[in-house]
Amino acid sequence: MTEFLVRHFVKDYEDVERVSVRTAYGVLSSVVGIFCNVALFLVKLAAGMGLHSVSVLADAFNNLSDAGSSIISFVGVKMAEKPADEDHPFGHGRIEYIAALIVSFLVLEVGFSFLKDSVGKIREPEALYFQSGLVLVLLLSIGVKLWLGLFNRKLGEKIDSKVLKAVFTDSMGDVMTTAATIVSMVFFRFTGINIDGVIGAGVALVVMWAGVGIAKDTLAPLIGEAIDPEVYHKIKDFVEQYDGVIGTHDLIVHNYGPNRSMASIHAEVPSHVDIERSHEIIDRVERDAVEKLGVFLVVHMDPIDTDNKEARGVYEKAKEILREIDVQCSLHDFRMVNGEKQANLIFDLVVPFSYGEERQQEIKAALCEKMHNLDKRYQCVITVEHAYVAEG
């Protein structure tokens, strides 16, 4: 069913990198969500009135409120589609994250409400009545909500949408709460023991935990998160494939919404090559990055003396020694300044963010000592910095 809907209602559905296609996926998810929740509302409303069940009527209006999550998703993806303007030169893509954050609050609200009701039932248990008609209505609700949740998860994974993944979690919360009601009724039917409040409290805590997870995942790109290793290597390898680029470092990626990124990177170029030639290569890298990666990339040139065989040899030896000390560290921007009695080795040392000041100093001291033992003239001048890539 999911593939059928995608093929018939999303034009160019395979081109998920395009903003218009992502929006079409979001709109499809929202419309299907609104339709399913409104349909459940009408069915439960009729069943509740026919069975004279207050709980079914309450669940019916809960489904009507669930349609609000789909409406928020719809508004979020449509507003995120807006192009850049004078006030927002990087577009409006982050609105999608804000929409997902709002949905996470709705999930938390459902969890809190269910927990409150469950604690009340534990203190003052309410009478339970097993009704086959009621169970059938609730099973129908579980089936629809389960399909709707999986539908949103599949679409969310396809376009990497946090708001659709949040709607999936919202649907799964409804499935668990409804299933808890059925389990309680069936258990009471055969044992006469009322466990409604206990099961409800457990489910409420699970739902709340899921809401916290959504909020955490959504806040990360809004605050600014480390580069995904896959993205890091994709951009790094892309730049380094060009003739005239020796290596790269200091990659920083700024996220302005799904598939909307700006990045900067330092590219090492041979110092003996004419600067206009190197600049031409860097310009081509920046143009191609927009076209092929969809990333607005700013490249800074770092001239490297490739003719100085002594300096290159010392550089390679320093990298080898550093790998022996700590494989998670790296160095770049290496320069060797020779004097009469001393040779200064000037470079940047990159360490993981998790390393404290003490660990940083240990690595610096060990590296300086080993380089000095290699040649008594060598004196290291090290600048410590952190990598912006996420630690795997």
C-alpha positions as CSV (number, residue, x, y, z in Angstrom):
1,M,0.0,0.0,0.0
2,T,2.8,2.4,0.9
3,E,4.6,1.9,-2.4
4,F,1.3,2.3,-4.3
5,L,0.5,5.6,-2.6
6,V,4.1,6.9,-3.2
7,R,4.1,5.9,-6.9
8,H,0.7,7.5,-7.6
9,F,1.0,10.7,-5.5
10,V,4.6,11.7,-5.4
11,K,6.1,12.8,-8.7
12,D,9.7,11.8,-9.3
13,Y,9.5,9.9,-6.0
14,E,13.0,8.4,-6.4
15,D,14.7,11.8,-6.5
16,V,14.5,12.3,-2.7
17,E,17.3,14.9,-2.7
18,R,15.0,17.5,-4.3
19,V,13.1,19.8,-1.9
20,S,9.9,19.6,-3.9
21,V,10.0,15.8,-3.8
22,R,10.6,15.8,0.0
23,T,7.7,18.2,0.4
24,A,5.4,15.8,-1.7
25,Y,6.4,13.0,0.7
26,G,5.5,15.1,3.7
27,V,2.2,16.2,2.2
28,L,1.3,12.6,1.4
29,S,2.1,11.5,5.0
30,S,0.0,14.4,6.4
31,V,-3.0,13.8,4.2
32,V,-3.0,10.0,4.9
33,G,-2.6,10.7,8.7
34,I,-5.5,13.2,8.7
35,F,-7.8,10.8,6.8
36,C,-7.0,7.8,9.0
37,N,-7.5,9.7,12.3
38,V,-10.7,11.4,11.2
39,A,-12.0,8.0,10.0
40,L,-11.2,6.4,13.3
41,F,-12.8,9.3,15.1
42,L,-16.1,8.7,13.2
43,V,-16.0,4.9,13.7
44,K,-15.3,5.2,17.4
45,L,-17.8,8.0,17.8
46,A,-20.6,5.8,16.3
47,A,-19.4,2.7,18.3
48,G,-19.1,4.7,21.5
49,M,-22.7,6.0,21.2
50,G,-24.0,2.6,20.2
51,L,-22.2,0.8,23.1
52,H,-22.8,3.6,25.5
53,S,-19.1,3.5,26.2
54,V,-17.4,6.7,27.6
55,S,-13.9,5.2,27.1
56,V,-14.5,4.7,23.4
57,L,-15.9,8.2,23.0
58,A,-12.9,9.6,24.8
59,D,-10.6,7.6,22.5
60,A,-12.5,8.9,19.5
61,F,-11.7,12.5,20.4
62,N,-8.1,11.4,21.1
63,N,-7.9,10.3,17.5
64,L,-9.4,13.7,16.4
65,S,-6.6,15.4,18.3
66,D,-4.1,13.0,16.8
67,A,-5.0,14.5,13.4
68,G,-3.3,17.6,14.8
69,S,0.1,15.9,14.6
70,S,-0.5,15.3,10.9
71,I,-1.6,18.9,10.4
72,I,1.5,20.1,12.2
73,S,3.6,17.9,10.0
74,F,1.8,19.3,6.9
75,V,2.4,22.9,7.9
76,G,6.0,22.1,8.8
77,V,7.0,20.5,5.5
78,K,5.2,23.2,3.5
79,M,6.9,26.0,5.3
80,A,10.3,24.3,5.2
81,E,9.9,24.3,1.4
82,K,9.9,28.1,1.2
83,P,13.0,29.3,-0.7
84,A,15.7,31.6,0.7
85,D,14.8,35.3,1.1
86,E,16.3,38.5,2.4
87,D,15.8,37.6,6.0
88,H,16.6,33.9,5.7
89,P,19.4,33.6,3.1
90,F,19.8,29.9,3.9
91,G,16.1,29.0,3.5
92,H,13.5,27.7,5.9
93,G,14.5,24.1,6.1
94,R,14.9,24.1,9.9
95,I,11.1,24.6,10.3
96,E,10.8,20.9,9.7
97,Y,12.8,20.3,12.9
98,I,10.6,22.7,14.8
99,A,7.5,20.9,13.7
100,A,9.1,17.6,14.9
101,L,9.8,19.2,18.2
102,I,6.2,20.3,18.6
103,V,5.1,16.7,17.8
104,S,7.5,15.5,20.5
105,F,5.7,17.7,23.0
106,L,2.3,16.2,22.0
107,V,3.8,12.7,22.6
108,L,5.0,13.8,26.0
109,E,1.6,15.3,26.8
110,V,-0.1,12.0,25.9
111,G,2.4,10.1,28.1
112,F,1.8,12.5,31.1
113,S,-2.0,12.4,30.7
114,F,-1.9,8.6,30.5
115,L,0.4,8.3,33.5
116,K,-1.8,10.6,35.6
117,D,-4.9,8.6,34.7
118,S,-3.0,5.3,35.4
119,V,-1.8,6.5,38.9
120,G,-5.4,7.5,39.7
121,K,-6.6,4.0,38.7
122,I,-4.0,2.4,40.9
123,R,-5.1,4.4,43.9
124,E,-8.8,4.0,43.1
125,P,-9.4,1.1,40.7
126,E,-12.3,1.5,38.4
127,A,-14.7,-1.3,37.4
128,L,-13.7,-3.1,34.2
129,Y,-16.3,-4.6,31.8
130,F,-15.4,-7.0,29.0
131,Q,-17.4,-6.2,25.8
132,S,-16.6,-8.0,22.6
133,G,-17.8,-5.1,20.5
134,L,-15.5,-2.7,22.4
135,V,-12.5,-5.0,21.9
136,L,-13.2,-5.3,18.1
137,V,-13.3,-1.5,17.8
138,L,-10.0,-1.2,19.8
139,L,-8.4,-3.9,17.6
140,L,-9.4,-2.0,14.5
141,S,-7.8,1.1,16.0
142,I,-4.6,-0.8,16.7
143,G,-4.5,-2.1,13.1
144,V,-5.0,1.3,11.5
145,K,-2.6,3.1,13.9
146,L,0.1,0.4,13.4
147,W,-0.1,0.7,9.6
148,L,-0.1,4.5,9.9
149,G,3.0,4.4,12.1
150,L,4.9,2.0,9.8
151,F,3.8,4.1,6.8
152,N,5.3,7.3,8.4
153,R,8.4,5.5,9.4
154,K,9.1,4.2,5.9
155,L,8.5,7.6,4.4
156,G,10.6,9.2,7.1
157,E,13.5,6.9,6.5
158,K,13.3,7.4,2.8
159,I,13.6,11.2,3.0
160,D,15.4,11.3,6.4
161,S,12.6,13.4,7.9
162,K,12.6,13.9,11.7
163,V,9.0,15.1,11.7
164,L,7.7,12.0,10.0
165,K,9.7,9.8,12.4
166,A,8.2,11.8,15.2
167,V,4.7,11.1,13.8
168,F,5.6,7.4,13.7
169,T,6.5,7.5,17.4
170,D,3.2,9.3,18.1
171,S,1.3,6.5,16.4
172,M,3.2,3.8,18.2
173,G,2.3,5.5,21.5
174,D,-1.4,5.2,20.6
175,V,-0.9,1.6,19.6
176,M,0.6,0.8,23.0
177,T,-2.0,2.7,25.0
178,T,-4.9,1.0,23.2
179,A,-3.2,-2.4,23.5
180,A,-2.7,-1.9,27.2
181,T,-6.5,-1.3,27.5
182,I,-7.3,-4.6,25.7
183,V,-4.7,-6.5,27.7
184,S,-6.2,-5.2,30.9
185,M,-9.8,-6.1,29.9
186,V,-8.9,-9.6,28.7
187,F,-6.8,-10.2,31.9
188,F,-9.7,-9.0,34.0
189,R,-12.1,-11.2,32.0
190,F,-10.3,-14.4,32.9
191,T,-8.8,-13.6,36.4
192,G,-11.0,-10.9,37.9
193,I,-7.8,-9.0,38.7
194,N,-7.7,-5.3,37.7
195,I,-4.2,-4.5,36.4
196,D,-5.3,-1.6,34.2
197,G,-3.5,1.1,36.2
198,V,-0.2,-0.8,36.5
199,I,0.0,-1.6,32.8
200,G,-1.1,1.9,31.9
201,A,1.7,3.5,34.1
202,G,4.3,1.3,32.4
203,V,3.1,2.2,28.9
204,A,2.9,5.9,29.8
205,L,6.6,5.8,30.9
206,V,7.6,4.1,27.6
207,V,5.6,6.8,25.6
208,M,7.2,9.6,27.6
209,W,10.7,8.1,27.0
210,A,9.9,8.0,23.3
211,G,8.9,11.7,23.4
212,V,12.1,12.7,25.1
213,G,14.0,10.8,22.4
214,I,12.2,12.7,19.6
215,A,12.9,16.0,21.3
216,K,16.6,15.1,21.8
217,D,17.0,14.0,18.2
218,T,15.3,17.1,16.9
219,L,17.1,19.6,19.1
220,A,20.5,18.3,18.0
221,P,20.5,19.8,14.5
222,L,18.8,23.0,15.8
223,I,21.6,23.5,18.4
224,G,24.4,22.3,16.0
225,E,25.7,18.7,15.9
226,A,28.9,17.0,14.9
227,I,29.3,15.9,11.3
228,D,28.0,12.4,10.4
229,P,31.1,10.3,9.6
230,E,29.5,9.3,6.3
231,V,29.0,12.9,5.3
232,Y,32.5,13.8,6.5
233,H,34.1,11.2,4.3
234,K,31.8,11.9,1.3
235,I,32.8,15.6,1.2
236,K,36.5,14.9,2.1
237,D,36.9,12.3,-0.6
238,F,35.0,14.5,-3.1
239,V,37.5,17.4,-2.7
240,E,40.6,15.2,-2.6
241,Q,39.8,13.5,-5.9
242,Y,40.8,16.7,-7.8
243,D,44.3,16.9,-9.3
244,G,46.2,19.6,-7.4
245,V,44.6,18.9,-4.0
246,I,47.1,17.0,-1.8
247,G,44.8,16.6,1.2
248,T,42.1,18.2,3.3
249,H,41.3,19.1,6.9
250,D,39.1,21.3,9.2
251,L,35.8,20.3,7.5
252,I,32.9,22.1,9.1
253,V,29.3,21.5,8.0
254,H,26.4,23.7,9.0
255,N,22.9,22.2,8.7
256,Y,20.0,24.5,7.6
257,G,17.5,21.7,7.2
258,P,17.4,18.3,5.4
259,N,19.5,18.5,2.2
260,R,20.4,22.1,3.0
261,S,24.0,22.4,4.1
262,M,26.8,24.9,4.0
263,A,30.4,23.6,4.6
264,S,33.9,24.9,4.7
265,I,37.1,22.9,4.3
266,H,40.8,23.5,4.1
267,A,42.4,22.1,1.0
268,E,46.2,21.5,0.8
269,V,47.7,22.6,-2.5
270,P,51.4,22.5,-3.6
271,S,53.1,25.8,-2.9
272,H,55.2,25.7,-6.0
273,V,52.1,25.6,-8.3
274,D,51.0,29.0,-9.7
275,I,48.4,30.5,-7.3
276,E,46.0,31.2,-10.2
277,R,46.1,27.6,-11.3
278,S,45.3,26.4,-7.7
279,H,42.6,29.0,-7.4
280,E,41.0,27.8,-10.6
281,I,40.9,24.2,-9.2
282,I,39.4,25.4,-5.9
283,D,36.7,27.3,-7.8
284,R,35.8,24.2,-9.8
285,V,35.6,22.2,-6.6
286,E,33.2,24.7,-5.1
287,R,31.0,24.8,-8.2
288,D,30.9,21.0,-8.5
289,A,30.1,20.6,-4.8
290,V,26.8,22.5,-5.3
291,E,25.9,20.6,-8.4
292,K,26.9,17.1,-7.3
293,L,26.7,17.1,-3.5
294,G,24.0,19.8,-3.0
295,V,26.4,21.5,-0.6
296,F,27.4,25.1,-0.6
297,L,31.1,24.6,0.0
298,V,33.7,27.2,0.8
299,V,37.3,26.0,0.3
300,H,40.3,27.6,1.9
301,M,43.7,27.0,0.3
302,D,46.6,25.9,2.4
303,P,49.9,26.0,0.5
304,I,52.2,22.9,1.3
305,D,55.9,22.8,0.5
306,T,56.1,19.5,-1.4
307,D,59.6,20.2,-2.7
308,N,61.2,20.0,0.8
309,K,61.9,16.3,1.0
310,E,63.3,16.6,4.5
311,A,60.2,18.3,5.8
312,R,57.9,15.8,4.1
313,G,59.9,13.0,5.6
314,V,59.7,14.4,9.1
315,Y,56.0,15.0,8.6
316,E,55.4,11.4,7.7
317,K,57.5,10.3,10.7
318,A,55.5,12.5,13.0
319,K,52.2,11.0,11.7
320,E,53.6,7.5,12.2
321,I,54.6,8.3,15.8
322,L,51.3,9.9,16.6
323,R,49.5,6.8,15.4
324,E,51.5,4.8,17.8
325,I,50.6,7.2,20.7
326,D,46.9,7.5,19.8
327,V,45.2,6.3,16.6
328,Q,42.2,8.7,17.1
329,C,44.4,11.8,16.7
330,S,45.8,13.4,13.6
331,L,47.9,16.4,12.6
332,H,48.0,18.8,9.7
333,D,49.3,22.2,8.6
334,F,52.9,20.9,9.2
335,R,55.7,23.3,8.7
336,M,59.4,22.9,9.4
337,V,61.5,26.0,10.2
338,N,65.2,25.2,10.2
339,G,67.7,27.2,12.4
340,E,71.3,26.8,13.1
341,K,70.9,24.7,16.3
342,Q,67.1,24.1,16.3
343,A,64.4,23.0,13.9
344,N,60.9,24.1,14.9
345,L,58.1,21.6,13.9
346,I,54.9,23.7,13.7
347,F,51.6,21.9,13.2
348,D,48.0,21.5,14.4
349,L,47.1,18.4,16.5
350,V,43.5,17.2,16.2
351,V,42.0,15.3,19.2
352,P,38.5,14.0,20.0
353,F,36.2,16.3,21.9
354,S,36.0,13.7,24.7
355,Y,39.6,14.2,25.5
356,G,40.1,16.5,28.5
357,E,43.0,18.9,29.1
358,E,45.1,16.3,30.9
359,R,44.8,13.8,28.1
360,Q,45.7,16.5,25.5
361,Q,48.8,17.4,27.4
362,E,49.8,13.8,27.7
363,I,49.6,13.3,23.9
364,K,51.5,16.6,23.3
365,A,54.3,15.7,25.7
366,A,54.7,12.2,24.3
367,L,54.8,13.4,20.8
368,C,57.3,16.2,21.6
369,E,59.5,13.7,23.5
370,K,59.5,11.1,20.7
371,M,60.3,13.7,18.0
372,H,63.1,15.2,20.1
373,N,64.5,11.7,20.6
374,L,64.4,11.3,16.9
375,D,66.6,14.4,16.4
376,K,67.7,16.6,19.3
377,R,67.2,19.7,17.1
378,Y,63.5,19.1,16.8
379,Q,61.2,21.3,18.9
380,C,57.5,20.9,18.5
381,V,55.2,23.9,18.4
382,I,51.7,22.4,18.6
383,T,48.2,23.9,18.4
384,V,45.5,21.5,19.7
385,E,42.1,21.6,18.1
386,H,39.0,19.4,17.9
387,A,37.5,17.6,15.0
388,Y,33.9,18.4,14.1
389,V,33.1,14.9,13.0
390,A,31.0,12.7,15.3
391,E,33.0,10.1,17.1
392,G,31.9,6.7,15.9
